[in-house]
Amino acid sequence: MTATLEPEASIDADVATPEFEAAREQQKRRQGLFMALPAYLYLFVFFVIPLVIVIVYSFATRTRFGTELSGWNIDSYRRLGDPLVRDILLRSTTLAVITTLICLLLAYPFAYYMSTRSEKTRNLMLVFVMIPFWTNFLVRNYAWRVILGSDGPYSRLSEAIGFGEGRLLFTNVAVILGLVYGFLPFMILPLYAAIERIDGRLLEASRDLYASGFQSFRHVLLPLSMPGVVAGSILVFVPSLGAYVTPAILGGAKTTLLGSYIVTQFLSARDWPFGAALSFVLMAVMLTSTIVYFRKGGRTL
């Protein structure tokens, strides 16, 4: 038996050399790159090239006949400091922050409750969270328009109670309702993923040490679930900041946000350089937020 094992051991010793391991790792990397090549090609064609075009147009010059690419300048970026742009950016940021906070306040208790249920109940609740994704986002916003309209259920309920005709459509409140409804699942899912991984015995230990429920939440549950809070907040804040469909349908002309203003520059004003500059700044904010997400929250989720 010993004589038959020695040749195998010598063969393994000869094969398992540092050069052989390095060659295997290099072969695995080549295989991984080959498998990911279609995805890289897709990103290059549909993300990198359009992004480069937007950057180029942001330095172009607007003329009476259209856009001139030869006369590069930074006039479009200087216009970002105009009072109108500042007001629109402040309004968009305020609504995005309010939307994020409301989603966080609604999603955290729901995610905690869902994570403490049985596996069957958790799966059922996850299905309920995912159901809105089965319907087109545009259709869902039009549904809110019907609900909040002058002849909708909200107005009729307000009149029945005695508060008169309810007027929420084409207001900031309607926009916030639509944004919260549309992006609430993006807050629930990261929070659930973070809270579900927390060992419940840590909370029990804090209560055994005479900590109140709020103290256990503040010193144990919240710090451990902070990656989910960061991830969910970014996933809600970033699309809310550049939202176009919801403000256009529920806010009307009275609620001009950053996304609507960018679309106006391209389609109505025909000021492509300024619209490109606004788009690039918005994409830079999104990219920065994504980097923060991967550095702060994405590694631990």
C-alpha positions in Angstrom: 0.0 0.0 0.0 2.8 2.4 0.9 4.7 1.6 -2.4 1.6 2.5 -4.4 1.0 5.9 -2.7 4.5 7.2 -3.0 4.4 7.7 -6.8 1.1 9.6 -6.6 2.5 11.9 -3.9 5.5 12.6 -6.0 3.4 13.4 -9.0 1.2 15.8 -6.9 4.4 17.4 -5.6 5.7 17.9 -9.1 2.4 19.3 -10.5 1.4 21.6 -7.6 4.2 24.1 -8.2 3.8 27.9 -7.9 4.2 28.2 -11.7 1.4 25.7 -12.3 -0.9 27.4 -9.8 -0.2 30.8 -11.4 -1.0 29.3 -14.8 -4.3 27.9 -13.5 -5.3 31.3 -12.0 -4.5 33.0 -15.3 -6.5 30.5 -17.2 -9.5 31.0 -14.9 -9.2 34.8 -15.4 -9.2 34.4 -19.1 -12.3 32.1 -18.9 -14.1 34.7 -16.7 -13.2 37.5 -19.1 -14.5 35.5 -22.0 -17.7 34.8 -20.3 -18.2 38.4 -19.2 -17.3 39.8 -22.7 -20.9 40.1 -23.9 -21.8 42.1 -20.7 -18.7 44.3 -21.2 -19.7 44.9 -24.8 -23.2 45.8 -23.9 -22.1 48.3 -21.3 -19.6 49.8 -23.7 -22.2 50.2 -26.5 -25.1 51.4 -24.4 -23.4 53.2 -21.5 -19.9 54.3 -22.2 -20.5 55.6 -25.8 -23.7 57.5 -24.8 -21.9 58.9 -21.8 -19.0 60.1 -24.0 -21.5 61.7 -26.4 -23.2 63.6 -23.5 -19.9 64.8 -22.2 -18.9 66.0 -25.7 -22.2 67.9 -26.2 -21.9 69.5 -22.8 -18.9 71.5 -24.1 -20.5 72.3 -27.4 -21.9 75.7 -28.5 -25.5 76.4 -29.2 -26.2 78.4 -32.3 -29.2 79.6 -34.2 -28.9 76.6 -36.5 -28.4 74.0 -33.8 -25.4 72.7 -31.9 -21.8 73.4 -33.0 -19.3 70.8 -31.8 -16.2 72.7 -32.9 -16.5 75.7 -30.6 -15.9 74.0 -27.2 -16.5 76.0 -24.1 -17.8 75.7 -20.5 -20.7 78.2 -20.8 -23.2 75.4 -20.1 -21.5 74.6 -16.8 -21.5 78.3 -15.9 -25.2 78.4 -16.3 -25.6 75.8 -13.6 -25.4 78.6 -11.1 -28.4 80.5 -12.5 -31.1 81.2 -9.9 -33.7 79.1 -11.9 -31.4 76.1 -11.9 -30.6 76.5 -8.2 -34.3 76.6 -7.4 -35.0 73.5 -9.5 -32.1 71.6 -8.0 -33.1 72.7 -4.4 -36.7 71.6 -5.1 -35.6 68.3 -6.6 -33.1 67.6 -3.7 -35.7 68.5 -1.1 -38.4 66.1 -2.6 -35.8 63.4 -3.0 -34.7 63.7 0.7 -38.3 63.7 1.9 -39.1 60.7 -0.2 -36.0 58.8 1.1 -36.9 59.6 4.8 -40.5 58.5 4.3 -39.4 55.3 2.6 -37.0 54.7 5.5 -39.6 55.3 8.2 -42.0 53.0 6.4 -39.6 50.3 5.3 -37.6 49.8 8.5 -40.4 48.4 10.7 -41.8 46.4 7.8 -38.4 44.9 7.1 -37.8 44.1 10.8 -41.2 42.5 11.1 -40.6 40.5 7.9 -37.2 39.3 9.1 -38.6 37.9 12.4 -41.4 35.9 10.8 -41.3 32.2 9.7 -39.8 31.3 6.4 -43.2 30.7 4.8 -44.5 34.1 6.0 -41.2 35.9 4.9 -41.5 34.4 1.4 -45.1 35.5 1.1 -44.3 39.0 2.2 -41.5 39.2 -0.2 -43.9 38.3 -3.0 -46.1 41.2 -1.9 -43.2 43.5 -2.0 -42.3 42.4 -5.5 -45.8 42.6 -6.9 -45.6 46.3 -7.9 -42.7 45.4 -10.2 -45.1 43.2 -12.2 -46.9 46.3 -13.4 -45.5 49.0 -15.7 -44.2 52.0 -13.8 -46.1 54.4 -16.1 -49.4 52.6 -15.5 -48.9 52.8 -11.7 -48.4 56.5 -11.9 -51.5 56.9 -14.0 -53.4 54.9 -11.3 -52.3 57.4 -8.7 -53.5 60.2 -11.0 -56.9 58.6 -11.0 -56.9 58.1 -7.3 -55.9 61.7 -6.5 -58.0 63.3 -9.3 -61.0 65.6 -8.7 -63.3 62.6 -9.4 -61.2 60.0 -7.8 -61.6 58.1 -4.5 -59.6 60.6 -2.5 -61.7 63.6 -3.5 -65.0 61.7 -2.9 -63.8 60.5 0.5 -62.8 64.0 1.5 -66.3 65.3 0.5 -68.0 62.5 2.4 -66.1 63.3 5.5 -66.9 67.0 5.2 -63.5 68.5 4.3 -64.7 69.5 0.8 -63.1 68.6 -2.4 -59.6 67.2 -1.9 -57.0 68.7 -4.2 -53.7 66.8 -4.2 -53.1 66.2 -7.8 -50.5 68.5 -9.4 -48.9 69.3 -6.1 -45.6 68.3 -4.4 -47.6 66.1 -2.0 -48.8 64.0 -5.0 -45.3 63.8 -6.4 -44.0 62.6 -3.0 -46.8 60.0 -2.8 -46.0 58.7 -6.2 -42.2 58.5 -5.5 -42.7 56.8 -2.2 -45.0 54.2 -3.8 -42.6 53.7 -6.7 -39.4 53.4 -4.8 -40.5 51.9 -1.4 -39.5 48.3 -2.5 -35.9 49.6 -3.2 -35.7 50.5 0.5 -37.4 47.4 1.9 -35.2 44.8 0.1 -31.8 46.0 1.3 -33.1 46.6 4.8 -34.5 43.1 4.9 -31.3 41.6 3.6 -29.3 43.4 6.4 -31.7 42.8 9.3 -32.3 39.2 8.4 -28.6 38.4 8.9 -28.4 39.9 12.4 -28.2 37.3 15.1 -31.3 37.7 17.3 -29.4 36.6 20.3 -27.6 40.0 20.3 -30.9 41.7 20.9 -31.8 39.2 23.6 -28.5 39.8 25.3 -29.0 43.6 25.3 -32.4 43.1 27.0 -30.8 40.7 29.5 -28.4 43.6 30.4 -31.5 45.8 31.2 -31.5 47.8 28.0 -34.8 49.2 26.9 -36.3 48.5 23.5 -35.2 51.8 22.2 -31.7 51.3 23.6 -31.4 47.9 22.0 -32.6 49.4 18.7 -30.1 52.4 18.9 -27.0 50.5 20.1 -27.5 47.1 18.5 -30.0 46.8 15.7 -29.5 50.1 14.0 -25.6 50.0 13.8 -25.7 46.4 12.5 -28.3 47.3 9.9 -26.6 50.5 8.8 -25.3 48.9 5.5 -29.0 48.3 4.6 -29.9 51.8 5.5 -27.1 53.2 3.4 -27.9 51.0 0.4 -31.6 51.6 0.5 -31.2 55.4 0.9 -29.0 55.6 -2.1 -31.3 53.3 -4.2 -34.2 55.6 -3.4 -32.5 59.1 -3.3 -30.7 58.7 -6.7 -33.7 57.8 -8.9 -35.9 60.3 -6.9 -33.5 63.1 -7.7 -33.7 62.6 -11.4 -37.3 61.3 -11.6 -39.2 62.4 -14.7 -42.3 60.2 -15.1 -43.8 60.8 -11.7 -43.4 64.6 -11.6 -44.7 64.9 -15.1 -47.8 62.9 -14.4 -48.6 63.8 -10.8 -46.9 67.2 -10.6 -47.9 68.8 -13.9 -46.4 72.0 -15.1 -46.3 73.5 -11.6 -43.8 71.1 -10.3 -40.7 71.3 -12.4 -38.0 69.0 -11.2 -34.5 68.2 -12.5 -35.5 65.4 -14.7 -38.3 67.3 -16.3 -36.1 70.4 -16.8 -33.5 68.2 -18.6 -36.1 66.8 -20.9 -37.3 70.4 -21.6 -33.8 71.5 -22.7 -33.5 68.7 -25.2 -37.0 68.6 -26.7 -38.5 72.1 -26.3 -35.7 74.6 -25.8 -33.3 72.7 -28.2 -30.4 73.6 -25.9 -28.5 70.4 -26.1 -25.3 71.6 -24.5 -27.0 72.9 -21.4 -29.2 69.7 -21.2 -26.1 67.6 -21.6 -24.3 69.5 -18.8 -27.2 69.0 -16.5 -27.4 65.3 -17.4 -23.6 64.8 -16.8 -23.8 66.5 -13.4 -26.8 64.3 -12.5 -24.9 61.2 -13.7 -21.8 62.3 -11.7 -24.0 62.5 -8.6 -25.4 59.0 -9.3 -21.9 57.6 -9.9 -20.6 59.1 -6.7 -23.6 57.7 -4.8 -23.0 54.2 -6.3 -19.3 54.3 -5.3 -20.4 55.2 -1.7 -22.8 52.4 -1.8 -20.2 49.8 -2.7 -17.7 51.1 -0.3 -20.0 51.6 2.7 -22.9 49.2 2.2 -22.3 46.9 -0.7 -19.5 44.9 0.8 -21.5 43.7 3.8 -24.8 43.0 2.1 
